[in-house]
Amino acid sequence: MPTSAQELQSFQQYASARILNGGALLQLDDLFDEWRNLDRDPKQLSDDAIAVRASLRDIERGEKGRPVEDVVREIRDKYNLASES
């Protein structure tokens, strides 16, 4: 979904207020993440929490998953993306 002027203004207002109230040392990405998480869909939050718990159980059982390099290569191949070299 394209960014709307209203979304941009909302983020700008949030970031400005946050910087004035203790967020001056945060990186722009951190401010953006905070802003995006303000109105998260409760269903999505619940689904995310379930996925994290399942991953933690897998780790406790000794499952190590796949190396990130393999996953990135697979995604690049699937979507025909150039590698970053």
VENBELCOR-V553408 format. One record per pair of residues at least 24 apart in sequence whose C-alpha atoms are under 6 Angstrom apart, sorted by the first residue. I is the first residue (numbers start at 1). GAP is how many residues later the second one is. D is the distance in Angstrom with one decimal. If there is no record, write none. Layout:
BEGIN
I_GAP_D, I_GAP_D
END
This chain:
BEGIN
none
END
